[in-house]
Amino acid sequence: MIDYRERPVDPNALRDTAESDENDSGQSGTVVKEKVRCGDETCKCVSGDAADMHGPYQYRYYREDRTMTSEYLGKPS
């Protein structure tokens, strides 16, 4: 999960349901709900079927220097 969160993000892959947001430190970004694969090779999410993926979870995407970065925000309430 940590590797997933720290990887660069393709800005074209952001979903249409994104919302603009600003965190407590004033840094702006876009909040997106996503389903993810856990990376456990024995888990059913590895099949790639969206119905078997985990989530949805919320992530905030923002630019840090020239890199798109994601921040895990947790499950939506």
N, CA, C and O atoms as a printed pandas DataFrame, in Angstrom:
     atom_number atom_name residue_name chain_id  residue_number  x_coord  y_coord  z_coord
0              1         N          MET        A               1    0.825   -1.176    0.000
1              2        CA          MET        A               1    0.000    0.000    0.000
2              3         C          MET        A               1    0.877    1.251    0.000
3              4         O          MET        A               1    0.549    2.237   -0.660
4              5         N          ILE        A               2    1.990    1.218    0.735
5              6        CA          ILE        A               2    2.877    2.387    0.786
6              7         C          ILE        A               2    3.456    2.667   -0.592
7              8         O          ILE        A               2    3.512    3.820   -1.020
8              9         N          ASP        A               3    3.891    1.613   -1.294
9             10        CA          ASP        A               3    4.428    1.805   -2.643
10            11         C          ASP        A               3    3.385    2.445   -3.545
11            12         O          ASP        A               3    3.706    3.323   -4.346
12            13         N          TYR        A               4    2.135    2.006   -3.417
13            14        CA          TYR        A               4    1.061    2.555   -4.234
14            15         C          TYR        A               4    0.878    4.044   -3.966
15            16         O          TYR        A               4    0.713    4.833   -4.896
16            17         N          ARG        A               5    0.907    4.424   -2.687
17            18        CA          ARG        A               5    0.687    5.821   -2.321
18            19         C          ARG        A               5    1.822    6.726   -2.772
19            20         O          ARG        A               5    1.589    7.902   -3.054
20            21         N          GLU        A               6    3.046    6.210   -2.848
21            22        CA          GLU        A               6    4.196    7.047   -3.147
22            23         C          GLU        A               6    4.572    7.075   -4.620
23            24         O          GLU        A               6    5.481    7.807   -5.011
24            25         N          ARG        A               7    3.890    6.295   -5.437
25            26        CA          ARG        A               7    4.236    6.279   -6.860
26            27         C          ARG        A               7    3.727    7.542   -7.549
27            28         O          ARG        A               7    2.728    8.120   -7.120
28            29         N          PRO        A               8    4.403    7.973   -8.611
29            30        CA          PRO        A               8    3.915    9.136   -9.372
30            31         C          PRO        A               8    2.568    8.812  -10.008
31            32         O          PRO        A               8    2.292    7.660  -10.341
32            33         N          VAL        A               9    1.749    9.814  -10.170
33            34        CA          VAL        A               9    0.404    9.632  -10.711
34            35         C          VAL        A               9    0.296   10.312  -12.065
35            36         O          VAL        A               9    0.743   11.444  -12.249
36            37         N          ASP        A              10   -0.307    9.598  -13.011
37            38        CA          ASP        A              10   -0.574   10.160  -14.326
38            39         C          ASP        A              10   -1.779   11.084  -14.190
39            40         O          ASP        A              10   -2.872   10.605  -13.887
40            41         N          PRO        A              11   -1.621   12.398  -14.404
41            42        CA          PRO        A              11   -2.754   13.315  -14.240
42            43         C          PRO        A              11   -3.936   12.967  -15.137
43            44         O          PRO        A              11   -5.073   13.309  -14.814
44            45         N          ASN        A              12   -3.688   12.293  -16.258
45            46        CA          ASN        A              12   -4.780   11.900  -17.152
46            47         C          ASN        A              12   -5.601   10.761  -16.570
47            48         O          ASN        A              12   -6.692   10.474  -17.064
48            49         N          ALA        A              13   -5.091   10.099  -15.515
49            50        CA          ALA        A              13   -5.790    8.974  -14.914
50            51         C          ALA        A              13   -6.742    9.408  -13.807
51            52         O          ALA        A              13   -7.448    8.569  -13.248
52            53         N          LEU        A              14   -6.780   10.688  -13.478
53            54        CA          LEU        A              14   -7.687   11.156  -12.438
54            55         C          LEU        A              14   -9.129   11.015  -12.903
55            56         O          LEU        A              14   -9.440   11.263  -14.068
56            57         N          ARG        A              15   -9.986   10.625  -12.011
57            58        CA          ARG        A              15  -11.376   10.349  -12.351
58            59         C          ARG        A              15  -12.192   11.628  -12.517
59            60         O          ARG        A              15  -11.829   12.685  -12.000
60            61         N          ASP        A              16  -13.291   11.513  -13.241
61            62        CA          ASP        A              16  -14.169   12.645  -13.487
62            63         C          ASP        A              16  -14.872   13.130  -12.225
63            64         O          ASP        A              16  -15.353   14.263  -12.186
64            65         N          THR        A              17  -14.940   12.290  -11.190
65            66        CA          THR        A              17  -15.668   12.638   -9.974
66            67         C          THR        A              17  -14.785   13.356   -8.964
67            68         O          THR        A              17  -15.124   13.397   -7.782
68            69         N          ALA        A              18  -13.688   13.911   -9.386
69            70        CA          ALA        A              18  -12.756   14.575   -8.485
70            71         C          ALA        A              18  -13.341   15.868   -7.937
71            72         O          ALA        A              18  -14.131   16.545   -8.596
72            73         N          GLU        A              19  -12.934   16.194   -6.712
73            74        CA          GLU        A              19  -13.370   17.428   -6.067
74            75         C          GLU        A              19  -12.141   18.210   -5.651
75            76         O          GLU        A              19  -11.155   17.624   -5.202
76            77         N          SER        A              20  -12.187   19.510   -5.793
77            78        CA          SER        A              20  -11.094   20.360   -5.361
78            79         C          SER        A              20  -11.094   20.434   -3.841
79            80         O          SER        A              20  -12.155   20.450   -3.218
80            81         N          ASP        A              21   -9.877   20.479   -3.228
81            82        CA          ASP        A              21   -9.776   20.466   -1.776
82            83         C          ASP        A              21   -8.515   21.181   -1.337
83            84         O          ASP        A              21   -7.576   21.353   -2.114
84            85         N          GLU        A              22   -8.506   21.593   -0.086
85            86        CA          GLU        A              22   -7.311   22.193    0.507
86            87         C          GLU        A              22   -7.126   21.552    1.870
87            88         O          GLU        A              22   -8.079   21.462    2.643
88            89         N          ASN        A              23   -5.887   21.094    2.187
89            90        CA          ASN        A              23   -5.670   20.446    3.475
90            91         C          ASN        A              23   -5.403   21.470    4.566
91            92         O          ASN        A              23   -5.406   22.672    4.301
92            93         N          ASP        A              24   -5.172   21.007    5.793
93            94        CA          ASP        A              24   -4.988   21.890    6.943
94            95         C          ASP        A              24   -3.802   22.832    6.802
95            96         O          ASP        A              24   -3.808   23.925    7.369
96            97         N          SER        A              25   -2.791   22.423    6.057
97            98        CA          SER        A              25   -1.611   23.271    5.886
98            99         C          SER        A              25   -1.776   24.258    4.731
99           100         O          SER        A              25   -0.840   24.989    4.407
100          101         N          GLY        A              26   -2.959   24.288    4.104
101          102        CA          GLY        A              26   -3.220   25.230    3.027
102          103         C          GLY        A              26   -2.805   24.725    1.655
103          104         O          GLY        A              26   -2.905   25.461    0.673
104          105         N          GLN        A              27   -2.345   23.491    1.568
105          106        CA          GLN        A              27   -1.920   22.927    0.285
106          107         C          GLN        A              27   -3.152   22.430   -0.466
107          108         O          GLN        A              27   -3.921   21.631    0.069
108          109         N          SER        A              28   -3.345   22.893   -1.694
109          110        CA          SER        A              28   -4.531   22.510   -2.450
110          111         C          SER        A              28   -4.283   21.204   -3.188
111          112         O          SER        A              28   -3.142   20.769   -3.343
112          113         N          GLY        A              29   -5.354   20.592   -3.634
113          114        CA          GLY        A              29   -5.258   19.350   -4.376
114          115         C          GLY        A              29   -6.632   18.931   -4.846
115          116         O          GLY        A              29   -7.584   19.708   -4.784
116          117         N          THR        A              30   -6.733   17.699   -5.318
117          118        CA          THR        A              30   -7.972   17.139   -5.815
118          119         C          THR        A              30   -8.255   15.850   -5.074
119          120         O          THR        A              30   -7.395   14.970   -5.021
120          121         N          VAL        A              31   -9.450   15.718   -4.497
121          122        CA          VAL        A              31   -9.819   14.510   -3.759
122          123         C          VAL        A              31  -10.568   13.579   -4.703
123          124         O          VAL        A              31  -11.493   13.991   -5.402
124          125         N          VAL        A              32  -10.149   12.307   -4.710
125          126        CA          VAL        A              32  -10.723   11.307   -5.600
126          127         C          VAL        A              32  -11.031   10.050   -4.803
127          128         O          VAL        A              32  -10.231    9.637   -3.963
128          129         N          LYS        A              33  -12.193    9.431   -5.059
129          130        CA          LYS        A              33  -12.520    8.128   -4.468
130          131         C          LYS        A              33  -12.050    7.061   -5.447
131          132         O          LYS        A              33  -12.363    7.117   -6.636
132          133         N          GLU        A              34  -11.292    6.082   -4.936
133          134        CA          GLU        A              34  -10.751    5.034   -5.796
134          135         C          GLU        A              34  -10.879    3.669   -5.149
135          136         O          GLU        A              34  -10.877    3.543   -3.924
136          137         N          LYS        A              35  -10.989    2.651   -5.987
137          138        CA          LYS        A              35  -10.842    1.272   -5.540
138          139         C          LYS        A              35   -9.416    0.861   -5.889
139          140         O          LYS        A              35   -8.885    1.278   -6.919
140          141         N          VAL        A              36   -8.792    0.046   -5.039
141          142        CA          VAL        A              36   -7.385   -0.299   -5.235
142          143         C          VAL        A              36   -7.145   -1.799   -5.098
143          144         O          VAL        A              36   -7.954   -2.531   -4.529
144          145         N          ARG        A              37   -6.027   -2.224   -5.628
145          146        CA          ARG        A              37   -5.539   -3.587   -5.436
146          147         C          ARG        A              37   -4.551   -3.553   -4.278
147          148         O          ARG        A              37   -3.735   -2.635   -4.188
148          149         N          CYS        A              38   -4.615   -4.541   -3.391
149          150        CA          CYS        A              38   -3.767   -4.528   -2.203
150          151         C          CYS        A              38   -2.352   -5.029   -2.486
151          152         O          CYS        A              38   -1.430   -4.711   -1.736
152          153         N          GLY        A              39   -2.166   -5.793   -3.536
153          154        CA          GLY        A              39   -0.841   -6.300   -3.854
154          155         C          GLY        A              39   -0.570   -7.686   -3.291
155          156         O          GLY        A              39    0.463   -8.281   -3.597
156          157         N          ASP        A              40   -1.477   -8.213   -2.473
157          158        CA          ASP        A              40   -1.342   -9.563   -1.938
158          159         C          ASP        A              40   -1.680  -10.533   -3.067
159          160         O          ASP        A              40   -2.806  -10.542   -3.563
160          161         N          GLU        A              41   -0.712  -11.343   -3.471
161          162        CA          GLU        A              41   -0.915  -12.218   -4.628
162          163         C          GLU        A              41   -1.983  -13.276   -4.406
163          164         O          GLU        A              41   -2.460  -13.873   -5.370
164          165         N          THR        A              42   -2.373  -13.524   -3.152
165          166        CA          THR        A              42   -3.411  -14.522   -2.882
166          167         C          THR        A              42   -4.798  -13.892   -2.787
167          168         O          THR        A              42   -5.790  -14.607   -2.648
168          169         N          CYS        A              43   -4.879  -12.567   -2.860
169          170        CA          CYS        A              43   -6.165  -11.865   -2.741
170          171         C          CYS        A              43   -6.901  -11.876   -4.075
171          172         O          CYS        A              43   -6.280  -11.884   -5.138
172          173         N          LYS        A              44   -8.224  -11.875   -4.010
173          174        CA          LYS        A              44   -9.025  -11.886   -5.234
174          175         C          LYS        A              44   -8.935  -10.582   -6.015
175          176         O          LYS        A              44   -9.321  -10.542   -7.184
176          177         N          CYS        A              45   -8.429   -9.503   -5.392
177          178        CA          CYS        A              45   -8.334   -8.230   -6.098
178          179         C          CYS        A              45   -7.295   -8.274   -7.215
179          180         O          CYS        A              45   -7.314   -7.430   -8.111
180          181         N          VAL        A              46   -6.398   -9.241   -7.169
181          182        CA          VAL        A              46   -5.339   -9.351   -8.180
182          183         C          VAL        A              46   -5.931   -9.668   -9.556
183          184         O          VAL        A              46   -5.300   -9.398  -10.578
184          185         N          SER        A              47   -7.131  -10.235   -9.586
185          186        CA          SER        A              47   -7.761  -10.604  -10.853
186          187         C          SER        A              47   -7.978   -9.399  -11.760
187          188         O          SER        A              47   -8.099   -9.552  -12.975
188          189         N          GLY        A              48   -8.030   -8.190  -11.173
189          190        CA          GLY        A              48   -8.239   -6.998  -11.981
190          191         C          GLY        A              48   -9.696   -6.641  -12.155
191          192         O          GLY        A              48  -10.014   -5.588  -12.708
192          193         N          ASP        A              49  -10.598   -7.506  -11.689
193          194        CA          ASP        A              49  -12.025   -7.228  -11.779
194          195         C          ASP        A              49  -12.373   -6.136  -10.769
195          196         O          ASP        A              49  -12.110   -6.292   -9.577
196          197         N          ALA        A              50  -12.957   -5.042  -11.229
197          198        CA          ALA        A              50  -13.256   -3.901  -10.362
198          199         C          ALA        A              50  -14.144   -4.300   -9.185
199          200         O          ALA        A              50  -14.058   -3.689   -8.120
200          201         N          ALA        A              51  -14.987   -5.305   -9.356
201          202        CA          ALA        A              51  -15.867   -5.736   -8.274
202          203         C          ALA        A              51  -15.078   -6.371   -7.126
203          204         O          ALA        A              51  -15.554   -6.394   -5.991
204          205         N          ASP        A              52  -13.893   -6.878   -7.405
205          206        CA          ASP        A              52  -13.080   -7.543   -6.390
206          207         C          ASP        A              52  -12.052   -6.616   -5.745
207          208         O          ASP        A              52  -11.326   -7.041   -4.845
208          209         N          MET        A              53  -11.976   -5.379   -6.179
209          210        CA          MET        A              53  -10.981   -4.455   -5.638
210          211         C          MET        A              53  -11.449   -3.894   -4.300
211          212         O          MET        A              53  -12.642   -3.929   -3.997
212          213         N          HIS        A              54  -10.529   -3.381   -3.503
213          214        CA          HIS        A              54  -10.820   -2.854   -2.173
214          215         C          HIS        A              54  -11.199   -1.376   -2.244
215          216         O          HIS        A              54  -10.702   -0.637   -3.095
216          217         N          GLY        A              55  -12.072   -0.963   -1.352
217          218        CA          GLY        A              55  -12.424    0.451   -1.289
218          219         C          GLY        A              55  -13.904    0.653   -1.467
219          220         O          GLY        A              55  -14.679   -0.292   -1.322
220          221         N          PRO        A              56  -14.307    1.844   -1.772
221          222        CA          PRO        A              56  -13.460    2.954   -2.211
222          223         C          PRO        A              56  -12.750    3.632   -1.035
223          224         O          PRO        A              56  -13.226    3.624    0.100
224          225         N          TYR        A              57  -11.606    4.212   -1.353
225          226        CA          TYR        A              57  -10.826    5.007   -0.420
226          227         C          TYR        A              57  -10.661    6.392   -1.027
227          228         O          TYR        A              57  -10.759    6.561   -2.242
228          229         N          GLN        A              58  -10.410    7.373   -0.183
229          230        CA          GLN        A              58  -10.202    8.729   -0.687
230          231         C          GLN        A              58   -8.711    9.042   -0.709
231          232         O          GLN        A              58   -7.978    8.734    0.230
232          233         N          TYR        A              59   -8.288    9.656   -1.796
233          234        CA          TYR        A              59   -6.908   10.123   -1.958
234          235         C          TYR        A              59   -6.948   11.579   -2.393
235          236         O          TYR        A              59   -7.840   11.991   -3.135
236          237         N          ARG        A              60   -5.983   12.349   -1.931
237          238        CA          ARG        A              60   -5.829   13.724   -2.409
238          239         C          ARG        A              60   -4.606   13.744   -3.302
239          240         O          ARG        A              60   -3.520   13.344   -2.882
240          241         N          TYR        A              61   -4.772   14.204   -4.521
241          242        CA          TYR        A              61   -3.678   14.323   -5.479
242          243         C          TYR        A              61   -3.251   15.780   -5.558
243          244         O          TYR        A              61   -4.086   16.681   -5.625
244          245         N          TYR        A              62   -1.950   15.999   -5.550
245          246        CA          TYR        A              62   -1.424   17.356   -5.636
246          247         C          TYR        A              62   -0.027   17.311   -6.255
247          248         O          TYR        A              62    0.619   16.264   -6.280
248          249         N          ARG        A              63    0.417   18.438   -6.742
249          250        CA          ARG        A              63    1.759   18.535   -7.320
250          251         C          ARG        A              63    2.746   18.952   -6.247
251          252         O          ARG        A              63    2.495   19.873   -5.470
252          253         N          GLU        A              64    3.870   18.259   -6.220
253          254        CA          GLU        A              64    4.966   18.600   -5.324
254          255         C          GLU        A              64    6.186   18.718   -6.219
255          256         O          GLU        A              64    6.697   17.718   -6.725
256          257         N          ASP        A              65    6.647   19.943   -6.410
257          258        CA          ASP        A              65    7.653   20.250   -7.427
258          259         C          ASP        A              65    7.056   19.880   -8.776
259          260         O          ASP        A              65    6.039   20.451   -9.170
260          261         N          ARG        A              66    7.657   18.950   -9.487
261          262        CA          ARG        A              66    7.134   18.554  -10.809
262          263         C          ARG        A              66    6.491   17.175  -10.788
263          264         O          ARG        A              66    6.209   16.602  -11.840
264          265         N          THR        A              67    6.261   16.645   -9.597
265          266        CA          THR        A              67    5.734   15.292   -9.466
266          267         C          THR        A              67    4.313   15.318   -8.927
267          268         O          THR        A              67    4.021   16.032   -7.968
268          269         N          MET        A              68    3.425   14.534   -9.545
269          270        CA          MET        A              68    2.079   14.367   -9.016
270          271         C          MET        A              68    2.184   13.393   -7.846
271          272         O          MET        A              68    2.749   12.309   -7.988
272          273         N          THR        A              69    1.645   13.774   -6.697
273          274        CA          THR        A              69    1.743   12.991   -5.470
274          275         C          THR        A              69    0.353   12.699   -4.951
275          276         O          THR        A              69   -0.571   13.488   -5.150
276          277         N          SER        A              70    0.199   11.552   -4.277
277          278        CA          SER        A              70   -1.094   11.229   -3.683
278          279         C          SER        A              70   -0.939   11.094   -2.176
279          280         O          SER        A              70    0.115   10.705   -1.673
280          281         N          GLU        A              71   -2.023   11.429   -1.460
281          282        CA          GLU        A              71   -2.065   11.333   -0.017
282          283         C          GLU        A              71   -3.328   10.554    0.349
283          284         O          GLU        A              71   -4.431   10.936   -0.044
284          285         N          TYR        A              72   -3.167    9.464    1.100
285          286        CA          TYR        A              72   -4.297    8.650    1.527
286          287         C          TYR        A              72   -5.100    9.399    2.582
287          288         O          TYR        A              72   -4.533    9.866    3.569
288          289         N          LEU        A              73   -6.412    9.519    2.389
289          290        CA          LEU        A              73   -7.274   10.231    3.333
290          291         C          LEU        A              73   -8.197    9.302    4.109
291          292         O          LEU        A              73   -8.823    9.737    5.076
292          293         N          GLY        A              74   -8.300    8.051    3.720
293          294        CA          GLY        A              74   -9.143    7.092    4.421
294          295         C          GLY        A              74  -10.418    6.782    3.671
295          296         O          GLY        A              74  -10.611    7.196    2.528
296          297         N          LYS        A              75  -11.293    6.032    4.351
297          298        CA          LYS        A              75  -12.581    5.684    3.752
298          299         C          LYS        A              75  -13.503    6.878    3.801
299          300         O          LYS        A              75  -13.469    7.641    4.767
300          301         N          PRO        A              76  -14.333    7.064    2.776
301          302        CA          PRO        A              76  -15.299    8.170    2.803
302          303         C          PRO        A              76  -16.312    7.949    3.914
303          304         O          PRO        A              76  -16.682    6.815    4.218
304          305         N          SER        A              77  -16.749    9.028    4.508
305          306        CA          SER        A              77  -17.738    8.907    5.592
306          307         C          SER        A              77  -19.152    8.961    5.070
307          308         O          SER        A              77  -20.101    8.873    5.848
